[in-house]
Amino acid sequence: MAMVQPRSTKYRVLASHLGMLGFIVIILFPLLMVISISFRSGNFASGSLLPENPSLEHWYLALGIPYTGEDGTVTQPPFPVLLWLWNSIKIAVVSAVLILALSTTSAYAFARMRFAGKGFVLKSMLIFQMFPPVLSLVALYALFDKIGNHVSWLGLNTHGAVIVASLGGMALHIWTIKGYFDSIDRSLEEAAIVDGATTWQAFRYILLPLSVPILVVVFILAFIMTIMEYPMASVLLVDTDKLTLAVGAQQYLYEQNYLWGDFAAAAVLSGLPITVIFLYCQKWIVGGLTAGGVKG
Amino acid sequence: MITESLSSYGPENRLPMMRTILKWSALAAFVGMALYLILALYAQQEFVFAMLFLVLTASAIFVFVHKKLYAHRYIFPAVAGMGLFVIFPLMYTVGIGFTNYSASNLLSFEQVQDNLLDRTYQSGSIRYDYGLYETDAGYVIYLEGEHQDLVTAPLELDGSEASVPVLPASVKPAGDPLGMRDIIQLRSELSQLDLLTEDGRALSMASLRAFAAIKDQFTLHDNGSITNNQTDVTYFPDHDAGFYRSADGETLSPGWTVNIGWDNYLKVVSDPTIRGPFFEIFVWTLSFAVATVVFTLALGLLLANLLQWDQIRGKGFYRTMLILPYAVPAFISILVFKGLFNQNFGEINLVLEGLFGMRPDWFSDPALARTMILIVNTWLGYPYMMLLCMGLLQAIPRDLYEASAMDGAGPVNNLFNVTLPLIIKPLMPLLIASFAFNFNNFVLIALLTGGAPDIIGASTPAGTTDLLVSYTYRIAFQDSGQNFGLAAAIATAIFLVVGALSLINLKLSKVKV
């Protein structure tokens, strides 16, 4: 490139590399630490940063297998981590499927049809999306309490309630999908409609197959967001075996019952798959997330 | 591909009758279920919720039956979901803000009245000493009264008998009554018994030696007042405070929920034990949100600039490493930091002690706790800003930098005179969104400090690291207080802030629909 280069460039490049590497070391310290701690024996021993006597006891417990120590004592797993992970995945998959189905059809109407109040509804959705659900938890709690008196699978302490409650956060996904639909030429659908297809058929057989990439992105986004949802699940779910990972994980670190080592193994075990999915899909996810401006 | 897929749905059209029948029966089933729910809620006097589902069902039927509203069918589920789980809870919360809904005023007036009228007590005047006899047929209870003796039929006393008739008698059963030891062993079975006399009175065990008559605790009068039959005190319903109140001001628990107007808001302004913590938390929430945006933006922009630089090699590696904090689920990394910062077992203090010989008290010193929160949140948030800036930096034409380099500008000049002016406009809405998100960053506080250390002299749960949202959450859900009304009032104030922010955002980002 014909850029004008000052003489000090070489040193600046070197300094940048060193600076970034140093920064990465600091940034990764917590993550590397947790992996190291998960192999350290005991929950309190804060010895060296690298485990001196690597032990798999925390990993046994995280996987739900009782661990027999060297002196013959048997430790039972403190919490059903795998069950929590399964609960989280179950809730997130069902939520993501529902969110995907409902937001795709809505986005189709917003992108392709003309109807009264379209702009108003779209804008209000954007505004209401910014209100944090934490603040209306009292109302949500009351709502599910009342529904639960008559429809038991939607009451408090059910996964149904958490799944249904996640449907409130669809606006972001509707906007993402609508943006993608807007970028697809509509002449194909118009041609099909001229040939006698109904609107639904044009949507189902023409637009949907063309939009698979964005549908995958929205599914993954909705999945990750539901897995990480904390406030609503923490109020709606009570029993230990019903909790999601996000709600259950903090129980390791109560003052009275501080299980640092067990937590580390459970955190690596459950955090790793989500992290890998995120990194693998980051190119697509980042576009969707930056459009909405939130993560959490 | 198109013709193929278009022809593949041909067979479906041959069964229009089937589809119509299916459609209508599905609609009928939905309406039936919805009506059941509405009626059940109405019967339980949950008028607000019955109304909510009535409106939802009615609009669903309207949209799906009306031919002209074809487009609205597509958006109805999403809009209804938002209405049910975002807009309704929001309005309901605003409504609760004007009531005294709390742990002590949880029920409706009718429920409180029923609850009080259901209460009973044991009369002191109608008492029977008793003896328990073991006969061949079972246990017999013989009650000795002032005027009359009563006796039961032989009982199993295995916990299965609840109400047992007693008949007048004059002769005690044969043998000696059982001693105190046996009675104590059978105590729980005996205390479950209700002995019904011929004139319809119920007797229950009052002590190990006596049975006594059960009486209604309260009597309801026509003017709405109730009298305690035990103490003869009369209580009048006070519909301003939501309690039954006696002449000398004593109130009965539980109370009921009433509308108290702006009292919750006035309390926030006038009660020093709430006003002090509220303003302290408000100031901290603002500074936290601003500081987070500034720190994450500064760090993100710096890193994005470095990654855009042509001279740097290994960009893919750096990029992946730098967004790792963003890829790890937040609830896990926050808890990891909670452990690492722990004063006694935490690895951060271990390192600090090794290097500088100090052990900062991260969770009990307010200033340190706030510093820790900012460190953790910057760690969590900078990758997002970095990704945003990388996208925006790519859009800046390269020749601008070349021109500035010709004029002898350094990197700092470039940043403030070329880069920032060009990206600040598209960045602004995203910064406001980030501000609003962090203003309400509940998960961070709830998982990291839980608001600790506490503010001294606060009458509600309040901590120095609490944000307004977590403060609200604690007032509503933590400890004994459970003051939903006050929490909802503060939540309403936050709604106004968030609403204003999102309106400004909408204006700035010039959303086109």
Interface residues (C-beta under 8 A of the other chain):
Chain A: M1 A2 M3 V4 P6 T9 R12 V13 S16 H17 G19 M20 F23 I24 I27 L28 P30 L31 M33 V34 I37 F44 S46 L49 L102 S103 T105 S106 Y108 A109 F110 M113 R114 F115 K118 G119 V121 L122 K123 M125 L126 I127 F128 Q129 M130 F131 P132 P133 V134 L135 S136 L137 V138 A139 L140 A142 L143 K146 I147 N149 H150 V151 V164 A165 L167 G168 G169 M170 A171 I174 L188 A191 A192 D195 A197 T199 Q201 Y205 I206 P209 I224 I227 M228 Y230 P231 S234 V235 L245 A246 A249 Q250 Y252 L253 Y258 W260 F263 A264 A267 S270 G271 I274 T275 F278 L279 Q282 V286 L289 T290 G292 G293 V294 K295 G296
Chain B: M1 I2 S5 L6 S8 Y9 Y36 L37 A40 L41 Q44 E46 F49 L69 Y70 A71 H72 Y74 I75 P77 A78 V79 G81 M82 L84 F85 V86 I87 F88 P89 L90 Y92 T93 I96 L303 L306 W309 D310 Q311 I312 Y318 T320 M321 L322 I323 L324 P325 Y326 A327 V328 P329 A330 F331 I332 S333 L335 V336 F337 K338 G339 L340 N342 F345 G346 E347 L350 V351 W379 Y384 L387 L388 G391 R398 Y401 E402 A405 M406 P411 P429 L430 A433 S434 A436 F437 N440 N441 F442 V443 A446 L447 V469 T472 Y473 A476 F477 F484 A487 A488 A491 I494 F495 V498 G499 L501 S502 L503 N505 L506 V511 V513
